[in-house]
Amino acid sequence: MSYGPPVISIDVEDWPQSTWDRSLPITERAAENTRRVLQLLRETEVRATMFVLGKFAERFPQVVKEIQADGHEVACHGHGHLEIGRQSPEEFLADVRRSKDLLEQILGTPITGYRAPDFSIVQDTLWALDVLAEAGFEYDSSIVPARLPRYGIAGWPVLPTRVRLNQGGSILEAPLATFQALGRNLPVGGGGYHRLLPGFASRYCARRIMTDAPFVFYCHPYEFDVYEFREIPVRVPLTVQFYQGAGRRWFEQRFRAFVRCFGGQPMYAMLSSQPWQEFQLCSLNH
C-alpha cells in the first residue's frame, strides 16, 4: 500500500523569538520569510498545512489571510512558543484557546489542527491531548514516535491514530515521519534532518516510509533564510549559529527536489483519506 504524497507542514514562527528568547517581538523578517515560502509553494503547485504561531498572527494578520487565500490549511502552533512542560494544564488551555480564537477571528473559519512548540507532547505531557480535545481541536501533529533526548515517545504508533482519551473524548494524532534502522526509529521528517541529510538520502527514506505509513514533513520559513544569522541584531553564539544554520544554503534546492519527486498535500487531506486505527491513551500513558 502507498501512503503518498507526503504531508507538507510548515511551522510559521520567527527564529529569534521561538528559539532564542521567547520575550522578543516577532520581526518583519518572519513575514518576509513566510511570503517567500508561499511563493515557492505557488511555483511548485503544492498545498500545505501551515501551523501559525499566535504571536505571528497578532503581528501579521494579513499574511495569515494570504496563506488561506493561496489554498493552504491554517492550523494552530500555540500563542507564544512555550513548551507544554513549562505550563500547567490551565495555562496550556488558555494558550491554545487564545491562538485558536485569534486565527478563527482573522480567517472566519474553524481551526481544527494543532502542533506543539518543539514537539513537546512527550510521555509526561500526554495530558495535553485531553486539553486539545477540550479546546475543540480535531487533530494534533506533535508526537515523534522515537526515543530522543528532548522530545519523542518510544513505542508510539507510526500511523495516524485516533486516540481515545482518558476523559472520554478522542483526537487524531498524526506523528512525524521516522525511519526504522538498527532496531530503532530515527526522525527524518524535515527541519534540521532535511537540512543535514543529503537530498538523495531524504528522498530514499521518504520513499521507503510511504510504503508503510504517511510521511509527515515539516519545516520553518526561516530555514530558507540563508543570511539570517549575519543580519539579525541578536547576538547568538557561533555554536548555535552552526547548529541552527547548517544546511540552510541548500535547503530550498532540496525542498524543490523533494516536492518535484513526490508532490505534497495538506494534513487534512491525508487524515480524511481513510479511517485510522484507534487505541486507548492509558495503554501508553503509564
Buried (B, 14 or more C-beta within 10 A) or exposed (E): EEBBBBBBBBBBBBBBBBBBEBEBEBBEBBBEBBBBBBEBBEEBEBBBBBBBBBBBBBBBBEBBBBBBEBEBBBBBBBBBBBBBBEBEBEEBBBBBBBBBBBBBEBBEEEBBBBBBBBBBBBBEBBBBBBBBBBBBBBBBBBBBBBEBEEBBBEEBBBBBBBBBBBEEEBBBBBBBBBBBEEEEBBBBBBBBBBBEBEBEBBBBBBBBBBEEBBBBBBBBBBBBBEEBBEEBEEEBEEEEEEEBBEBBEEBBEBBBBBBEBBBBBBBBBBBEEEEBEEBEBEEBBE
